Amino acid sequence: MLFSYSNSRSLTVQTPAKLNLFLSIDHKRPDGFHDITSLMLSVGIYDTLVFTEEPSSEVELHVVDANPLLSPKAKLQQCIPSGEDNLVVRALRLLQEKTGTHKGIRIQLLKRIPSEAGLGGGSSDAAATLFAANKLWQLGLTLNDLRDLASELGSDIPFFLTESSSAICRGRGEIIESVSIPHCLYFVIVRPSSGLSTADVYRHCRVRTHSENQVDQLVSHLASGQFHSLSSLILNDLQIPAEKLNSEILILKDFFAKQSVLGHMMSGSGTAYFGICHNRAQACQIAARLRSTVKGHIFVVQNRL
């Protein structure tokens, strides 16, 4: 899932965003979290993280906005926690705690994946951090070890530490079943001007009953190229509570309902909304219409095969 290149003291990682084509909220657990079933695909929007080993035990994180016109610096700082609250720093602290290492690291994060969007940017960055620190600090942990640590930090992070670009994730996201989707899918994604807190959306969600094999049907149709049925199989249980918290999602939903896309839905806990397009040309046409009517981040991407 991660692309990296390095020298003896530095490691650069390109880490992707994700879309949820299926997300059901199955149970509320005694610990307050929820069991989920989710089909995640990594897509071609990347954050870049440059990790440099430090001789001291100090941890430094510097975030640079790659889209300053779309997201002013002040707004970016509001969306991305700084210091010890940032998932990247929390991942480092957990790694230090579990392994007993006292080594330091400096991180430069070039942020292209919008925050508070349901695109997994923070989770992807945290996964990259576990991967890179393990390499630079020569800790010798396996990917399975790193996924175990990742599951303590957040539901989406283990997915970014798999070798697959698409997977069904269950439980809190730590039970991962890699799946094959051999076809290229084109998406137009828009993250409107405002975001949503994942915790706020989950607080308003309700457990719903779904067909147990719906996600398997979706994977089967994607694998065989039966795209005509996608609109009836994709699912996001977090969309209804998110719509009540942020009216921009309803505006995007109405916009995409008027386009001849294969399917459309919010990703994760929002607010990013996507349409599955017939081809890249259609995705670019829809993106052009969006740019004339919506303020925010707009991307034309495809899934990683």
C-alpha positions in Angstrom: 0.0 0.0 0.0 2.9 2.4 0.6 5.6 3.5 -1.9 9.0 4.4 -0.3 12.5 5.3 -1.3 15.4 5.9 1.1 19.0 6.6 2.0 20.7 5.6 5.2 19.1 8.2 7.4 16.0 9.3 5.5 12.9 7.6 4.1 10.2 9.1 1.8 6.8 7.5 1.7 3.9 8.2 -0.6 0.7 7.1 1.1 -2.7 7.0 -0.6 -6.3 8.0 0.2 -9.1 5.5 0.4 -12.8 5.3 -0.6 -15.4 3.2 1.2 -17.7 1.6 -1.4 -19.4 -0.2 1.5 -19.6 0.7 5.1 -22.2 -1.0 7.5 -22.3 -0.3 11.2 -22.9 -3.8 12.6 -22.7 -3.6 16.4 -21.8 -1.2 19.2 -19.1 -2.8 21.3 -18.8 -2.7 25.1 -15.7 -0.4 24.7 -17.8 2.2 23.0 -16.5 1.6 19.5 -18.4 0.0 16.6 -17.9 -3.2 14.7 -18.1 -2.5 11.0 -18.0 -4.2 7.6 -16.3 -2.1 5.0 -15.0 -2.4 1.4 -12.0 -0.1 1.1 -10.2 0.8 -2.1 -7.0 2.9 -2.2 -7.2 5.7 -4.8 -4.7 8.0 -6.4 -4.5 10.9 -4.0 -1.2 10.8 -2.0 0.3 12.5 1.0 4.1 12.6 1.0 6.0 12.1 4.2 9.8 12.5 4.5 11.2 10.9 7.7 14.7 11.7 8.9 16.3 9.9 11.9 17.4 12.3 14.6 20.4 11.7 16.9 18.3 12.9 19.9 15.1 11.3 21.2 13.1 14.3 19.9 10.0 13.9 17.7 9.2 16.7 15.2 6.3 17.0 12.8 6.0 19.8 10.2 2.9 19.9 8.0 2.8 21.7 4.6 -0.4 22.3 2.7 -0.2 21.2 -0.9 -3.4 23.1 -1.8 -3.1 26.5 -0.1 -5.7 28.1 -2.4 -8.3 25.5 -1.5 -7.4 25.2 2.1 -5.9 28.3 3.7 -3.1 27.6 6.3 -5.3 28.6 9.2 -8.1 26.3 8.2 -5.6 23.4 7.7 -4.3 23.9 11.2 -7.9 23.7 12.5 -8.5 20.4 10.7 -5.2 18.7 11.5 -4.4 18.3 15.2 -0.9 19.4 16.2 1.6 18.0 18.7 0.7 15.0 20.7 -2.9 14.8 19.4 -1.8 14.2 15.8 -2.2 10.6 14.7 1.3 10.6 13.3 2.8 11.6 16.7 0.5 9.2 18.5 1.8 6.4 16.2 5.4 7.2 17.1 4.6 7.4 20.8 2.9 4.0 20.7 5.8 2.5 18.8 8.3 3.9 21.3 6.2 2.6 24.2 5.8 -0.9 22.8 9.4 -1.4 21.8 11.2 0.7 24.4 13.2 2.7 21.9 14.2 6.2 22.6 15.3 7.2 19.1 14.1 10.4 17.5 12.7 11.4 14.1 11.8 14.5 12.1 8.8 14.3 9.7 7.9 16.6 6.9 4.3 16.0 5.8 3.1 17.3 2.4 -0.7 17.2 2.8 -2.7 16.5 -0.4 -5.5 14.3 1.1 -8.1 16.6 2.6 -8.8 16.3 6.3 -12.2 15.7 7.9 -13.2 14.1 4.6 -13.6 10.3 5.1 -10.7 9.7 2.8 -8.4 8.2 5.4 -5.6 10.8 5.2 -4.8 10.8 8.9 -4.9 7.0 9.0 -2.8 6.7 5.9 -0.2 9.0 7.4 -0.2 7.1 10.7 0.4 3.8 8.8 3.2 5.4 6.9 4.7 6.5 10.1 4.7 3.1 11.7 6.2 1.6 8.5 9.0 4.3 8.2 9.9 4.5 11.9 10.2 0.7 12.0 12.6 0.8 9.1 14.7 3.8 10.3 14.9 2.7 13.9 15.7 -0.9 12.8 13.0 -2.4 15.1 12.5 -5.5 13.0 8.7 -5.6 13.3 6.7 -7.4 10.7 3.7 -6.0 8.8 1.5 -8.2 11.1 3.1 -6.6 14.1 2.6 -3.1 12.7 -1.1 -3.9 11.9 -1.6 -5.0 15.5 -0.2 -1.7 16.7 -2.3 0.2 14.1 -5.5 -1.4 15.4 -4.9 0.4 18.7 -4.9 3.7 17.0 -7.8 3.7 14.6 -10.1 1.5 12.5 -8.8 2.5 9.0 -5.0 2.3 9.8 -4.5 -1.5 9.4 -5.8 -1.4 5.8 -3.0 0.9 4.8 -0.4 -1.7 6.1 -1.6 -4.4 3.8 -0.2 -5.4 0.4 -3.6 -5.2 -1.3 -5.2 -2.1 -2.8 -8.7 -3.3 -1.9 -10.0 -5.3 1.0 -13.1 -6.1 3.1 -12.3 -4.9 6.7 -14.4 -6.1 9.6 -14.4 -5.8 13.4 -12.8 -2.4 14.2 -11.0 -2.7 10.9 -8.4 -5.1 12.0 -9.9 -8.2 10.4 -8.8 -7.7 6.8 -9.7 -9.9 3.8 -7.9 -8.8 0.6 -10.1 -8.9 -2.5 -9.3 -8.6 -6.2 -10.9 -5.9 -8.2 -9.0 -6.2 -11.6 -10.9 -3.4 -13.4 -10.1 0.3 -13.5 -12.7 2.4 -11.9 -12.9 6.2 -12.4 -14.1 8.5 -9.6 -14.8 12.2 -9.2 -14.4 13.1 -5.6 -15.3 16.4 -4.0 -14.6 17.5 -0.4 -16.7 20.6 0.2 -15.6 23.7 2.1 -16.5 22.2 5.5 -15.6 18.9 7.1 -16.9 16.6 9.8 -15.4 15.0 12.9 -15.5 11.2 12.7 -16.4 11.0 16.4 -19.4 13.3 16.0 -20.7 11.3 13.0 -20.4 8.0 14.9 -22.1 9.5 17.9 -25.2 10.1 15.8 -25.1 6.8 13.9 -27.5 3.8 14.3 -26.9 0.1 13.9 -28.9 -1.2 10.9 -29.7 -4.6 9.6 -28.4 -5.5 6.1 -28.1 -8.6 4.0 -25.0 -10.5 5.2 -23.8 -11.2 1.7 -24.3 -7.7 0.3 -20.7 -6.7 0.5 -19.7 -10.1 -1.1 -22.2 -9.4 -3.9 -20.6 -6.0 -4.4 -17.1 -7.4 -4.6 -18.3 -10.1 -7.1 -19.9 -7.6 -9.4 -16.8 -5.3 -9.3 -14.6 -8.3 -10.0 -16.7 -9.4 -13.0 -17.2 -5.9 -14.4 -21.0 -5.9 -13.7 -21.0 -2.1 -13.0 -24.7 -1.5 -13.9 -25.7 -2.8 -10.4 -23.3 -0.8 -8.3 -25.8 1.9 -7.3 -28.0 -0.7 -5.5 -25.1 -2.4 -3.8 -22.9 0.4 -2.5 -23.7 1.5 1.1 -22.7 3.9 3.8 -24.5 3.8 7.2 -22.8 7.0 8.2 -24.2 9.1 5.4 -27.7 9.7 7.0 -26.2 11.1 10.3 -23.6 13.0 8.4 -26.3 14.7 6.2 -28.1 15.9 9.4 -24.8 17.4 10.6 -23.7 19.0 7.4 -26.0 20.3 4.7 -23.2 20.4 2.1 -23.5 16.6 1.8 -27.1 16.9 0.7 -26.2 19.5 -1.9 -23.6 17.1 -3.3 -26.0 14.2 -3.2 -28.6 16.2 -5.2 -25.9 17.2 -7.7 -24.7 13.7 -8.3 -28.3 12.3 -8.5 -28.6 14.5 -11.7 -25.5 13.0 -13.3 -25.5 9.7 -15.2 -23.0 8.0 -13.0 -22.8 4.4 -12.1 -23.3 5.2 -8.4 -22.6 8.0 -5.9 -22.1 8.1 -2.1 -20.3 9.8 0.7 -17.0 8.1 1.8 -16.4 7.1 5.4 -17.6 9.7 7.9 -17.5 12.4 5.3 -17.7 15.0 4.1 -16.1 13.9 0.8 -18.6 12.7 -1.8 -17.8 10.6 -4.9 -19.4 9.5 -8.1 -18.4 6.3 -9.9 -18.0 7.3 -13.6 -18.3 5.3 -16.8 -14.8 6.5 -17.9 -12.2 9.2 -17.3 -13.8 11.6 -19.8 -17.1 11.6 -17.9 -15.2 12.1 -14.6 -13.4 15.1 -16.0 -16.7 16.6 -17.4 -18.4 16.2 -14.0 -15.4 17.7 -12.2 -15.6 20.7 -14.5 -19.2 21.2 -13.6 -18.4 20.9 -9.9 -15.6 23.5 -10.1 -18.1 26.0 -11.5 -20.6 25.5 -8.6 -18.8 24.1 -5.5 -16.0 25.5 -3.4 -13.6 22.8 -2.2 -11.2 20.1 -3.2 -12.2 18.2 -6.4 -10.2 15.2 -7.7 -10.5 12.9 -10.7 -8.8 9.6 -9.7 -8.9 5.9 -10.3 -8.5 2.9 -8.0 -5.0 1.4 -7.6 -4.9 -2.0 -9.2 
